[in-house]
């Protein structure tokens, strides 16, 4: 890219779901999270999953599927960097509305 000549943008071969940004020792994937699998990752597992807003964007009933997708691709002992929204104020109806959906610490531990 123009901002960083060492970071190349390319499509992941064999899928329309992802774009890959690759640099020295790092690859970032952008696409349909639920389509992520080891085929997209060239049969490799990942060390880190960075979730900038996925978990809060999906309906709460899909959180189990989200976790299964992470389990399929992350190495044992891998790290998940997760940013969530925890709505503590407002009516119960407002807290349940989304996206973004509220995800508190108790919700994370229940996953």
Biopython code that builds the backbone (N, CA, C, O; Angstrom):
import numpy as np
from Bio.PDB.StructureBuilder import StructureBuilder

atoms = [
    (1, "UNK", "N", (0.835, -1.182, 0.000)),
    (1, "UNK", "CA", (0.000, 0.000, 0.000)),
    (1, "UNK", "C", (0.873, 1.236, 0.000)),
    (1, "UNK", "O", (2.065, 1.149, 0.295)),
    (2, "UNK", "N", (0.303, 2.389, -0.326)),
    (2, "UNK", "CA", (1.063, 3.630, -0.407)),
    (2, "UNK", "C", (1.591, 4.056, 0.962)),
    (2, "UNK", "O", (2.684, 4.615, 1.053)),
    (3, "UNK", "N", (0.820, 3.795, 2.040)),
    (3, "UNK", "CA", (1.252, 4.193, 3.371)),
    (3, "UNK", "C", (2.403, 3.334, 3.878)),
    (3, "UNK", "O", (3.279, 3.828, 4.588)),
    (4, "UNK", "N", (2.410, 2.060, 3.521)),
    (4, "UNK", "CA", (3.422, 1.128, 3.976)),
    (4, "UNK", "C", (3.778, 0.194, 2.823)),
    (4, "UNK", "O", (3.063, -0.775, 2.571)),
    (5, "UNK", "N", (4.865, 0.472, 2.130)),
    (5, "UNK", "CA", (5.211, -0.342, 0.957)),
    (5, "UNK", "C", (5.507, -1.801, 1.296)),
    (5, "UNK", "O", (5.506, -2.636, 0.391)),
    (6, "UNK", "N", (5.761, -2.145, 2.567)),
    (6, "UNK", "CA", (6.030, -3.528, 2.941)),
    (6, "UNK", "C", (4.748, -4.313, 3.221)),
    (6, "UNK", "O", (4.808, -5.522, 3.449)),
    (7, "UNK", "N", (3.598, -3.653, 3.208)),
    (7, "UNK", "CA", (2.321, -4.311, 3.451)),
    (7, "UNK", "C", (1.602, -4.440, 2.115)),
    (7, "UNK", "O", (1.209, -3.443, 1.510)),
    (8, "UNK", "N", (1.438, -5.672, 1.667)),
    (8, "UNK", "CA", (0.839, -5.927, 0.367)),
    (8, "UNK", "C", (-0.618, -6.336, 0.545)),
    (8, "UNK", "O", (-0.934, -7.084, 1.469)),
    (9, "UNK", "N", (-1.511, -5.862, -0.319)),
    (9, "UNK", "CA", (-2.913, -6.250, -0.287)),
    (9, "UNK", "C", (-3.151, -7.226, -1.429)),
    (9, "UNK", "O", (-2.815, -6.951, -2.580)),
    (10, "UNK", "N", (-3.739, -8.377, -1.089)),
    (10, "UNK", "CA", (-4.000, -9.387, -2.100)),
    (10, "UNK", "C", (-5.258, -10.159, -1.736)),
    (10, "UNK", "O", (-5.646, -10.196, -0.569)),
    (11, "UNK", "N", (-5.892, -10.768, -2.711)),
    (11, "UNK", "CA", (-7.040, -11.635, -2.444)),
    (11, "UNK", "C", (-6.536, -13.002, -2.025)),
    (11, "UNK", "O", (-5.481, -13.448, -2.476)),
    (12, "UNK", "N", (-7.278, -13.655, -1.176)),
    (12, "UNK", "CA", (-6.951, -15.021, -0.800)),
    (12, "UNK", "C", (-7.446, -15.914, -1.922)),
    (12, "UNK", "O", (-8.618, -15.863, -2.295)),
    (13, "UNK", "N", (-6.557, -16.725, -2.454)),
    (13, "UNK", "CA", (-6.925, -17.580, -3.574)),
    (13, "UNK", "C", (-7.994, -18.587, -3.174)),
    (13, "UNK", "O", (-7.965, -19.126, -2.068)),
    (14, "UNK", "N", (-8.926, -18.836, -4.065)),
    (14, "UNK", "CA", (-9.919, -19.866, -3.865)),
    (14, "UNK", "C", (-11.143, -19.421, -3.084)),
    (14, "UNK", "O", (-12.017, -20.245, -2.812)),
    (15, "UNK", "N", (-11.240, -18.164, -2.717)),
    (15, "UNK", "CA", (-12.402, -17.699, -1.968)),
    (15, "UNK", "C", (-12.737, -16.264, -2.323)),
    (15, "UNK", "O", (-11.856, -15.449, -2.595)),
    (16, "UNK", "N", (-14.025, -15.974, -2.313)),
    (16, "UNK", "CA", (-14.477, -14.605, -2.533)),
    (16, "UNK", "C", (-14.735, -13.903, -1.203)),
    (16, "UNK", "O", (-15.121, -12.734, -1.182)),
    (17, "UNK", "N", (-14.524, -14.615, -0.087)),
    (17, "UNK", "CA", (-14.907, -14.110, 1.222)),
    (17, "UNK", "C", (-13.854, -13.243, 1.900)),
    (17, "UNK", "O", (-14.189, -12.523, 2.840)),
    (18, "UNK", "N", (-12.589, -13.277, 1.463)),
    (18, "UNK", "CA", (-11.521, -12.634, 2.210)),
    (18, "UNK", "C", (-10.557, -11.857, 1.332)),
    (18, "UNK", "O", (-10.318, -12.197, 0.174)),
    (19, "UNK", "N", (-10.019, -10.816, 1.913)),
    (19, "UNK", "CA", (-8.840, -10.132, 1.398)),
    (19, "UNK", "C", (-7.755, -10.303, 2.441)),
    (19, "UNK", "O", (-8.034, -10.284, 3.640)),
    (20, "UNK", "N", (-6.530, -10.468, 1.997)),
    (20, "UNK", "CA", (-5.397, -10.656, 2.912)),
    (20, "UNK", "C", (-4.460, -9.469, 2.790)),
    (20, "UNK", "O", (-4.098, -9.051, 1.690)),
    (21, "UNK", "N", (-4.078, -8.937, 3.935)),
    (21, "UNK", "CA", (-3.051, -7.906, 3.992)),
    (21, "UNK", "C", (-1.841, -8.561, 4.635)),
    (21, "UNK", "O", (-1.910, -8.988, 5.787)),
    (22, "UNK", "N", (-0.739, -8.646, 3.911)),
    (22, "UNK", "CA", (0.433, -9.361, 4.406)),
    (22, "UNK", "C", (1.625, -8.438, 4.498)),
    (22, "UNK", "O", (1.832, -7.575, 3.645)),
    (23, "UNK", "N", (2.400, -8.629, 5.538)),
    (23, "UNK", "CA", (3.632, -7.877, 5.736)),
    (23, "UNK", "C", (4.668, -8.782, 6.358)),
    (23, "UNK", "O", (4.502, -10.002, 6.379)),
    (24, "UNK", "N", (5.732, -8.197, 6.865)),
    (24, "UNK", "CA", (6.803, -8.982, 7.476)),
    (24, "UNK", "C", (6.299, -9.622, 8.766)),
    (24, "UNK", "O", (6.117, -8.938, 9.773)),
    (25, "UNK", "N", (6.072, -10.944, 8.734)),
    (25, "UNK", "CA", (5.690, -11.685, 9.913)),
    (25, "UNK", "C", (4.247, -11.506, 10.361)),
    (25, "UNK", "O", (3.896, -11.896, 11.475)),
    (26, "UNK", "N", (3.396, -10.918, 9.506)),
    (26, "UNK", "CA", (2.001, -10.724, 9.894)),
    (26, "UNK", "C", (1.096, -10.819, 8.672)),
    (26, "UNK", "O", (1.452, -10.379, 7.579)),
    (27, "UNK", "N", (-0.076, -11.400, 8.878)),
    (27, "UNK", "CA", (-1.119, -11.399, 7.855)),
    (27, "UNK", "C", (-2.423, -11.031, 8.526)),
    (27, "UNK", "O", (-2.749, -11.559, 9.590)),
    (28, "UNK", "N", (-3.171, -10.133, 7.917)),
    (28, "UNK", "CA", (-4.487, -9.746, 8.395)),
    (28, "UNK", "C", (-5.504, -10.171, 7.354)),
    (28, "UNK", "O", (-5.290, -9.971, 6.158)),
    (29, "UNK", "N", (-6.615, -10.758, 7.797)),
    (29, "UNK", "CA", (-7.681, -11.160, 6.892)),
    (29, "UNK", "C", (-8.895, -10.281, 7.141)),
    (29, "UNK", "O", (-9.250, -9.991, 8.284)),
    (30, "UNK", "N", (-9.520, -9.865, 6.058)),
    (30, "UNK", "CA", (-10.754, -9.085, 6.142)),
    (30, "UNK", "C", (-11.810, -9.816, 5.349)),
    (30, "UNK", "O", (-11.634, -10.079, 4.159)),
    (31, "UNK", "N", (-12.934, -10.154, 6.020)),
    (31, "UNK", "CA", (-13.974, -10.856, 5.295)),
    (31, "UNK", "C", (-15.025, -11.455, 6.209)),
    (31, "UNK", "O", (-15.169, -11.045, 7.361)),
    (32, "UNK", "N", (-15.757, -12.428, 5.686)),
    (32, "UNK", "CA", (-16.853, -13.089, 6.390)),
    (32, "UNK", "C", (-16.288, -14.033, 7.447)),
    (32, "UNK", "O", (-15.796, -15.114, 7.124)),
    (33, "UNK", "N", (-16.361, -13.622, 8.696)),
    (33, "UNK", "CA", (-15.767, -14.384, 9.784)),
    (33, "UNK", "C", (-16.250, -15.825, 9.818)),
    (33, "UNK", "O", (-15.451, -16.734, 10.043)),
    (34, "UNK", "N", (-17.545, -16.053, 9.598)),
    (34, "UNK", "CA", (-18.092, -17.402, 9.696)),
    (34, "UNK", "C", (-17.629, -18.299, 8.550)),
    (34, "UNK", "O", (-17.833, -19.512, 8.608)),
    (35, "UNK", "N", (-17.025, -17.747, 7.531)),
    (35, "UNK", "CA", (-16.462, -18.541, 6.434)),
    (35, "UNK", "C", (-14.991, -18.881, 6.678)),
    (35, "UNK", "O", (-14.369, -19.560, 5.862)),
    (36, "UNK", "N", (-14.437, -18.415, 7.793)),
    (36, "UNK", "CA", (-13.028, -18.643, 8.101)),
    (36, "UNK", "C", (-12.785, -20.097, 8.477)),
    (36, "UNK", "O", (-13.509, -20.674, 9.289)),
    (37, "UNK", "N", (-11.757, -20.676, 7.875)),
    (37, "UNK", "CA", (-11.358, -22.050, 8.202)),
    (37, "UNK", "C", (-9.888, -22.217, 7.835)),
    (37, "UNK", "O", (-9.260, -21.295, 7.315)),
    (38, "UNK", "N", (-9.350, -23.387, 8.107)),
    (38, "UNK", "CA", (-7.923, -23.600, 7.846)),
    (38, "UNK", "C", (-7.591, -23.608, 6.356)),
    (38, "UNK", "O", (-6.441, -23.368, 5.990)),
    (39, "UNK", "N", (-8.571, -23.880, 5.483)),
    (39, "UNK", "CA", (-8.312, -23.794, 4.045)),
    (39, "UNK", "C", (-7.942, -22.359, 3.666)),
    (39, "UNK", "O", (-7.028, -22.137, 2.872)),
    (40, "UNK", "N", (-8.646, -21.405, 4.227)),
    (40, "UNK", "CA", (-8.345, -19.991, 3.972)),
    (40, "UNK", "C", (-6.962, -19.645, 4.512)),
    (40, "UNK", "O", (-6.273, -18.777, 3.975)),
    (41, "UNK", "N", (-6.563, -20.337, 5.588)),
    (41, "UNK", "CA", (-5.281, -20.076, 6.238)),
    (41, "UNK", "C", (-4.167, -20.995, 5.754)),
    (41, "UNK", "O", (-3.154, -21.151, 6.436)),
    (42, "UNK", "N", (-4.343, -21.599, 4.594)),
    (42, "UNK", "CA", (-3.345, -22.524, 4.050)),
    (42, "UNK", "C", (-3.032, -23.654, 5.031)),
    (42, "UNK", "O", (-1.870, -24.012, 5.227)),
    (43, "UNK", "N", (-4.088, -24.218, 5.649)),
    (43, "UNK", "CA", (-3.973, -25.323, 6.606)),
    (43, "UNK", "C", (-3.126, -24.997, 7.830)),
    (43, "UNK", "O", (-2.534, -25.896, 8.429)),
    (44, "UNK", "N", (-3.061, -23.735, 8.206)),
    (44, "UNK", "CA", (-2.311, -23.320, 9.388)),
    (44, "UNK", "C", (-3.272, -22.792, 10.437)),
    (44, "UNK", "O", (-4.394, -22.391, 10.125)),
    (45, "UNK", "N", (-2.822, -22.796, 11.679)),
    (45, "UNK", "CA", (-3.557, -22.167, 12.764)),
    (45, "UNK", "C", (-2.957, -20.787, 13.012)),
    (45, "UNK", "O", (-1.856, -20.483, 12.551)),
    (46, "UNK", "N", (-3.694, -19.958, 13.747)),
    (46, "UNK", "CA", (-3.214, -18.609, 14.015)),
    (46, "UNK", "C", (-2.835, -18.468, 15.486)),
    (46, "UNK", "O", (-3.369, -19.167, 16.347)),
    (47, "UNK", "N", (-1.912, -17.559, 15.758)),
    (47, "UNK", "CA", (-1.475, -17.275, 17.121)),
    (47, "UNK", "C", (-2.431, -16.318, 17.829)),
    (47, "UNK", "O", (-2.656, -16.422, 19.035)),
    (48, "UNK", "N", (-2.991, -15.382, 17.055)),
    (48, "UNK", "CA", (-3.793, -14.305, 17.633)),
    (48, "UNK", "C", (-5.028, -14.065, 16.766)),
    (48, "UNK", "O", (-4.951, -14.069, 15.538)),
    (49, "UNK", "N", (-6.163, -13.857, 17.425)),
    (49, "UNK", "CA", (-7.376, -13.383, 16.763)),
    (49, "UNK", "C", (-7.661, -11.997, 17.302)),
    (49, "UNK", "O", (-7.777, -11.809, 18.514)),
    (50, "UNK", "N", (-7.773, -11.026, 16.412)),
    (50, "UNK", "CA", (-8.107, -9.665, 16.806)),
    (50, "UNK", "C", (-9.539, -9.404, 16.380)),
    (50, "UNK", "O", (-9.838, -9.321, 15.189)),
    (51, "UNK", "N", (-10.416, -9.277, 17.355)),
    (51, "UNK", "CA", (-11.830, -8.999, 17.107)),
    (51, "UNK", "C", (-12.087, -7.552, 17.481)),
    (51, "UNK", "O", (-12.206, -7.214, 18.659)),
    (52, "UNK", "N", (-12.169, -6.706, 16.476)),
    (52, "UNK", "CA", (-12.355, -5.290, 16.702)),
    (52, "UNK", "C", (-13.822, -4.929, 16.899)),
    (52, "UNK", "O", (-14.109, -3.903, 17.515)),
    (53, "UNK", "N", (-14.738, -5.711, 16.414)),
    (53, "UNK", "CA", (-16.161, -5.418, 16.600)),
    (53, "UNK", "C", (-17.059, -6.538, 16.097)),
    (53, "UNK", "O", (-18.243, -6.306, 15.852)),
    (54, "UNK", "N", (-16.536, -7.728, 15.939)),
    (54, "UNK", "CA", (-17.360, -8.826, 15.415)),
    (54, "UNK", "C", (-18.360, -9.343, 16.427)),
    (54, "UNK", "O", (-19.550, -9.448, 16.127)),
    (55, "UNK", "N", (-17.893, -9.667, 17.622)),
    (55, "UNK", "CA", (-18.773, -10.288, 18.605)),
    (55, "UNK", "C", (-19.943, -9.389, 18.966)),
    (55, "UNK", "O", (-21.050, -9.885, 19.175)),
    (56, "UNK", "N", (-19.734, -8.094, 19.044)),
    (56, "UNK", "CA", (-20.831, -7.178, 19.383)),
    (56, "UNK", "C", (-21.758, -6.925, 18.197)),
    (56, "UNK", "O", (-22.867, -6.422, 18.377)),
    (57, "UNK", "N", (-21.321, -7.265, 17.002)),
    (57, "UNK", "CA", (-22.125, -7.013, 15.801)),
    (57, "UNK", "C", (-23.080, -8.161, 15.484)),
    (57, "UNK", "O", (-24.074, -7.966, 14.784)),
    (58, "UNK", "N", (-22.785, -9.345, 15.993)),
    (58, "UNK", "CA", (-23.637, -10.496, 15.678)),
    (58, "UNK", "C", (-24.700, -10.683, 16.753)),
    (58, "UNK", "O", (-24.535, -10.256, 17.896)),
    (59, "UNK", "N", (-25.797, -11.332, 16.363)),
    (59, "UNK", "CA", (-26.870, -11.606, 17.315)),
    (59, "UNK", "C", (-26.353, -12.537, 18.410)),
    (59, "UNK", "O", (-25.570, -13.446, 18.134)),
    (60, "UNK", "N", (-26.788, -12.312, 19.650)),
    (60, "UNK", "CA", (-26.305, -13.146, 20.759)),
    (60, "UNK", "C", (-26.456, -14.646, 20.521)),
    (60, "UNK", "O", (-25.630, -15.425, 20.997)),
    (61, "UNK", "N", (-27.480, -15.064, 19.803)),
    (61, "UNK", "CA", (-27.655, -16.506, 19.563)),
    (61, "UNK", "C", (-26.596, -17.089, 18.621)),
    (61, "UNK", "O", (-26.506, -18.310, 18.487)),
    (62, "UNK", "N", (-25.794, -16.240, 17.965)),
    (62, "UNK", "CA", (-24.720, -16.721, 17.085)),
    (62, "UNK", "C", (-23.363, -16.769, 17.791)),
    (62, "UNK", "O", (-22.360, -17.128, 17.174)),
    (63, "UNK", "N", (-23.323, -16.414, 19.063)),
    (63, "UNK", "CA", (-22.035, -16.378, 19.778)),
    (63, "UNK", "C", (-21.382, -17.744, 19.868)),
    (63, "UNK", "O", (-20.156, -17.841, 19.810)),
    (64, "UNK", "N", (-22.169, -18.802, 20.008)),
    (64, "UNK", "CA", (-21.611, -20.160, 20.028)),
    (64, "UNK", "C", (-20.929, -20.502, 18.716)),
    (64, "UNK", "O", (-19.843, -21.082, 18.708)),
    (65, "UNK", "N", (-21.563, -20.143, 17.603)),
    (65, "UNK", "CA", (-20.965, -20.382, 16.285)),
    (65, "UNK", "C", (-19.691, -19.562, 16.110)),
    (65, "UNK", "O", (-18.714, -20.026, 15.522)),
    (66, "UNK", "N", (-19.717, -18.342, 16.627)),
    (66, "UNK", "CA", (-18.530, -17.477, 16.602)),
    (66, "UNK", "C", (-17.369, -18.177, 17.317)),
    (66, "UNK", "O", (-16.260, -18.259, 16.789)),
    (67, "UNK", "N", (-17.641, -18.676, 18.521)),
    (67, "UNK", "CA", (-16.600, -19.333, 19.301)),
    (67, "UNK", "C", (-16.079, -20.587, 18.601)),
    (67, "UNK", "O", (-14.876, -20.847, 18.622)),
    (68, "UNK", "N", (-16.955, -21.355, 17.989)),
    (68, "UNK", "CA", (-16.524, -22.545, 17.248)),
    (68, "UNK", "C", (-15.610, -22.167, 16.086)),
    (68, "UNK", "O", (-14.644, -22.874, 15.800)),
    (69, "UNK", "N", (-15.908, -21.068, 15.423)),
    (69, "UNK", "CA", (-15.049, -20.604, 14.326)),
    (69, "UNK", "C", (-13.671, -20.254, 14.854)),
    (69, "UNK", "O", (-12.664, -20.613, 14.245)),
    (70, "UNK", "N", (-13.612, -19.556, 15.982)),
    (70, "UNK", "CA", (-12.315, -19.218, 16.589)),
    (70, "UNK", "C", (-11.562, -20.496, 16.952)),
    (70, "UNK", "O", (-10.369, -20.613, 16.671)),
    (71, "UNK", "N", (-12.243, -21.441, 17.566)),
    (71, "UNK", "CA", (-11.591, -22.694, 17.974)),
    (71, "UNK", "C", (-11.011, -23.454, 16.790)),
    (71, "UNK", "O", (-9.991, -24.130, 16.928)),
    (72, "UNK", "N", (-11.647, -23.351, 15.633)),
    (72, "UNK", "CA", (-11.166, -24.064, 14.438)),
    (72, "UNK", "C", (-9.837, -23.518, 13.945)),
    (72, "UNK", "O", (-9.067, -24.248, 13.320)),
    (73, "UNK", "N", (-9.551, -22.250, 14.211)),
    (73, "UNK", "CA", (-8.389, -21.638, 13.569)),
    (73, "UNK", "C", (-7.284, -21.196, 14.527)),
    (73, "UNK", "O", (-6.170, -20.923, 14.079)),
    (74, "UNK", "N", (-7.555, -21.118, 15.817)),
    (74, "UNK", "CA", (-6.536, -20.610, 16.740)),
    (74, "UNK", "C", (-5.720, -21.760, 17.323)),
    (74, "UNK", "O", (-6.252, -22.836, 17.597)),
    (75, "UNK", "N", (-4.425, -21.521, 17.509)),
    (75, "UNK", "CA", (-3.541, -22.529, 18.097)),
    (75, "UNK", "C", (-3.871, -22.711, 19.573)),
    (75, "UNK", "O", (-4.371, -21.784, 20.210)),
    (76, "UNK", "N", (-3.599, -23.893, 20.128)),
    (76, "UNK", "CA", (-3.740, -24.059, 21.576)),
    (76, "UNK", "C", (-2.884, -23.007, 22.292)),
    (76, "UNK", "O", (-1.716, -22.814, 21.955)),
    (77, "UNK", "N", (-3.466, -22.345, 23.262)),
    (77, "UNK", "CA", (-2.744, -21.282, 23.967)),
    (77, "UNK", "C", (-2.751, -19.957, 23.241)),
    (77, "UNK", "O", (-2.110, -19.002, 23.680)),
    (78, "UNK", "N", (-3.482, -19.887, 22.116)),
    (78, "UNK", "CA", (-3.547, -18.642, 21.350)),
    (78, "UNK", "C", (-4.252, -17.540, 22.127)),
    (78, "UNK", "O", (-4.885, -17.787, 23.153)),
    (79, "UNK", "N", (-4.129, -16.329, 21.621)),
    (79, "UNK", "CA", (-4.653, -15.142, 22.292)),
    (79, "UNK", "C", (-5.769, -14.533, 21.456)),
    (79, "UNK", "O", (-5.682, -14.469, 20.230)),
    (80, "UNK", "N", (-6.821, -14.087, 22.140)),
    (80, "UNK", "CA", (-7.896, -13.347, 21.483)),
    (80, "UNK", "C", (-7.899, -11.939, 22.044)),
    (80, "UNK", "O", (-8.093, -11.749, 23.245)),
    (81, "UNK", "N", (-7.687, -10.959, 21.195)),
    (81, "UNK", "CA", (-7.780, -9.550, 21.568)),
    (81, "UNK", "C", (-9.176, -9.112, 21.180)),
    (81, "UNK", "O", (-9.513, -9.069, 19.996)),
    (82, "UNK", "N", (-9.997, -8.785, 22.179)),
    (82, "UNK", "CA", (-11.423, -8.584, 21.966)),
    (82, "UNK", "C", (-11.849, -7.217, 22.479)),
    (82, "UNK", "O", (-11.552, -6.852, 23.617)),
    (83, "UNK", "N", (-12.544, -6.466, 21.639)),
    (83, "UNK", "CA", (-13.137, -5.187, 22.043)),
    (83, "UNK", "C", (-14.647, -5.367, 22.045)),
    (83, "UNK", "O", (-15.229, -5.765, 21.035)),
    (84, "UNK", "N", (-15.287, -5.073, 23.180)),
    (84, "UNK", "CA", (-16.732, -5.244, 23.281)),
    (84, "UNK", "C", (-17.387, -3.965, 23.799)),
    (84, "UNK", "O", (-16.711, -2.993, 24.137)),
    (85, "UNK", "N", (-18.698, -3.992, 23.852)),
    (85, "UNK", "CA", (-19.507, -2.915, 24.415)),
    (85, "UNK", "C", (-20.281, -3.529, 25.574)),
    (85, "UNK", "O", (-20.934, -4.561, 25.414)),
    (86, "UNK", "N", (-20.209, -2.898, 26.737)),
    (86, "UNK", "CA", (-20.942, -3.365, 27.911)),
    (86, "UNK", "C", (-21.900, -2.248, 28.322)),
    (86, "UNK", "O", (-21.508, -1.277, 28.969)),
    (87, "UNK", "N", (-23.155, -2.408, 27.932)),
    (87, "UNK", "CA", (-24.167, -1.400, 28.267)),
    (87, "UNK", "C", (-24.678, -1.652, 29.683)),
    (87, "UNK", "O", (-25.362, -2.644, 29.936)),
    (88, "UNK", "N", (-24.351, -0.771, 30.580)),
    (88, "UNK", "CA", (-24.763, -0.933, 31.977)),
    (88, "UNK", "C", (-25.913, -0.018, 32.349)),
    (88, "UNK", "O", (-26.531, -0.187, 33.400)),
    (89, "UNK", "N", (-26.197, 0.929, 31.511)),
    (89, "UNK", "CA", (-27.250, 1.903, 31.822)),
    (89, "UNK", "C", (-28.349, 1.833, 30.786)),
    (89, "UNK", "O", (-28.154, 1.309, 29.689)),
    (90, "UNK", "N", (-29.513, 2.368, 31.141)),
    (90, "UNK", "CA", (-30.646, 2.387, 30.230)),
    (90, "UNK", "C", (-31.650, 1.313, 30.583)),
    (90, "UNK", "O", (-31.456, 0.541, 31.522)),
    (91, "UNK", "N", (-32.715, 1.277, 29.825)),
    (91, "UNK", "CA", (-33.758, 0.279, 30.061)),
    (91, "UNK", "C", (-33.265, -1.094, 29.616)),
    (91, "UNK", "O", (-32.313, -1.203, 28.843)),
    (92, "UNK", "N", (-33.919, -2.133, 30.111)),
    (92, "UNK", "CA", (-33.558, -3.498, 29.696)),
    (92, "UNK", "C", (-33.705, -3.657, 28.186)),
    (92, "UNK", "O", (-32.878, -4.300, 27.538)),
    (93, "UNK", "N", (-34.759, -3.070, 27.635)),
    (93, "UNK", "CA", (-34.974, -3.125, 26.187)),
    (93, "UNK", "C", (-33.811, -2.490, 25.438)),
    (93, "UNK", "O", (-33.323, -3.045, 24.453)),
    (94, "UNK", "N", (-33.367, -1.329, 25.903)),
    (94, "UNK", "CA", (-32.244, -0.636, 25.250)),
    (94, "UNK", "C", (-30.964, -1.449, 25.360)),
    (94, "UNK", "O", (-30.171, -1.478, 24.418)),
    (95, "UNK", "N", (-30.747, -2.112, 26.495)),
    (95, "UNK", "CA", (-29.542, -2.918, 26.684)),
    (95, "UNK", "C", (-29.500, -4.114, 25.737)),
    (95, "UNK", "O", (-28.426, -4.563, 25.338)),
    (96, "UNK", "N", (-30.686, -4.628, 25.379)),
    (96, "UNK", "CA", (-30.755, -5.805, 24.516)),
    (96, "UNK", "C", (-30.719, -5.463, 23.030)),
    (96, "UNK", "O", (-30.459, -6.327, 22.192)),
    (97, "UNK", "N", (-30.982, -4.200, 22.712)),
    (97, "UNK", "CA", (-30.989, -3.796, 21.305)),
    (97, "UNK", "C", (-29.582, -3.783, 20.727)),
    (97, "UNK", "O", (-28.601, -3.593, 21.446)),
    (98, "UNK", "N", (-29.502, -3.981, 19.463)),
    (98, "UNK", "CA", (-28.202, -3.918, 18.807)),
    (98, "UNK", "C", (-28.387, -4.041, 17.312)),
    (98, "UNK", "O", (-29.532, -4.067, 16.859)),
    (99, "UNK", "N", (-27.369, -4.116, 16.544)),
    (99, "UNK", "CA", (-25.984, -3.994, 16.979)),
    (99, "UNK", "C", (-25.600, -2.542, 17.265)),
    (99, "UNK", "O", (-26.250, -1.633, 16.747)),
    (100, "UNK", "N", (-24.601, -2.304, 18.044)),
    (100, "UNK", "CA", (-23.822, -3.316, 18.755)),
    (100, "UNK", "C", (-24.612, -3.890, 19.929)),
    (100, "UNK", "O", (-25.352, -3.185, 20.616)),
    (101, "UNK", "N", (-24.428, -5.194, 20.132)),
    (101, "UNK", "CA", (-25.047, -5.884, 21.252)),
    (101, "UNK", "C", (-24.099, -5.820, 22.438)),
    (101, "UNK", "O", (-22.882, -5.923, 22.283)),
    (102, "UNK", "N", (-24.659, -5.653, 23.605)),
    (102, "UNK", "CA", (-23.858, -5.599, 24.820)),
    (102, "UNK", "C", (-23.234, -6.964, 25.097)),
    (102, "UNK", "O", (-23.904, -7.992, 24.994)),
    (103, "UNK", "N", (-21.957, -6.968, 25.445)),
    (103, "UNK", "CA", (-21.242, -8.184, 25.848)),
    (103, "UNK", "C", (-20.469, -7.825, 27.114)),
    (103, "UNK", "O", (-19.480, -7.094, 27.057)),
    (104, "UNK", "N", (-20.925, -8.342, 28.259)),
    (104, "UNK", "CA", (-20.224, -8.027, 29.497)),
    (104, "UNK", "C", (-19.280, -9.161, 29.877)),
    (104, "UNK", "O", (-19.194, -10.171, 29.179)),
    (105, "UNK", "N", (-18.579, -8.986, 30.983)),
    (105, "UNK", "CA", (-17.602, -9.982, 31.400)),
    (105, "UNK", "C", (-18.257, -11.340, 31.678)),
    (105, "UNK", "O", (-17.690, -12.381, 31.347)),
    (106, "UNK", "N", (-19.434, -11.330, 32.279)),
    (106, "UNK", "CA", (-20.143, -12.583, 32.541)),
    (106, "UNK", "C", (-20.479, -13.312, 31.241)),
    (106, "UNK", "O", (-20.361, -14.534, 31.156)),
    (107, "UNK", "N", (-20.903, -12.542, 30.221)),
    (107, "UNK", "CA", (-21.184, -13.148, 28.912)),
    (107, "UNK", "C", (-19.938, -13.822, 28.350)),
    (107, "UNK", "O", (-20.019, -14.921, 27.803)),
    (108, "UNK", "N", (-18.786, -13.168, 28.483)),
    (108, "UNK", "CA", (-17.537, -13.731, 27.964)),
    (108, "UNK", "C", (-17.192, -15.025, 28.676)),
    (108, "UNK", "O", (-16.798, -16.000, 28.036)),
    (109, "UNK", "N", (-17.335, -15.043, 30.000)),
    (109, "UNK", "CA", (-17.009, -16.256, 30.751)),
    (109, "UNK", "C", (-17.964, -17.397, 30.430)),
    (109, "UNK", "O", (-17.583, -18.564, 30.526)),
    (110, "UNK", "N", (-19.190, -17.081, 30.051)),
    (110, "UNK", "CA", (-20.161, -18.130, 29.722)),
    (110, "UNK", "C", (-19.866, -18.772, 28.370)),
    (110, "UNK", "O", (-20.337, -19.875, 28.090)),
    (111, "UNK", "N", (-19.089, -18.089, 27.532)),
    (111, "UNK", "CA", (-18.720, -18.665, 26.241)),
    (111, "UNK", "C", (-17.665, -19.730, 26.462)),
    (111, "UNK", "O", (-17.205, -20.352, 25.505)),
]
sb = StructureBuilder()
sb.init_structure("model")
sb.init_model(0)
sb.init_chain("A")
sb.init_seg("    ")
for serial, (resi, resn, name, xyz) in enumerate(atoms, 1):
    if name == "N":
        sb.init_residue(resn, " ", resi, " ")
    sb.init_atom(name, np.array(xyz, "f"), 0.0, 1.0, " ", f" {name:<3s}", serial, name[0])
structure = sb.get_structure()
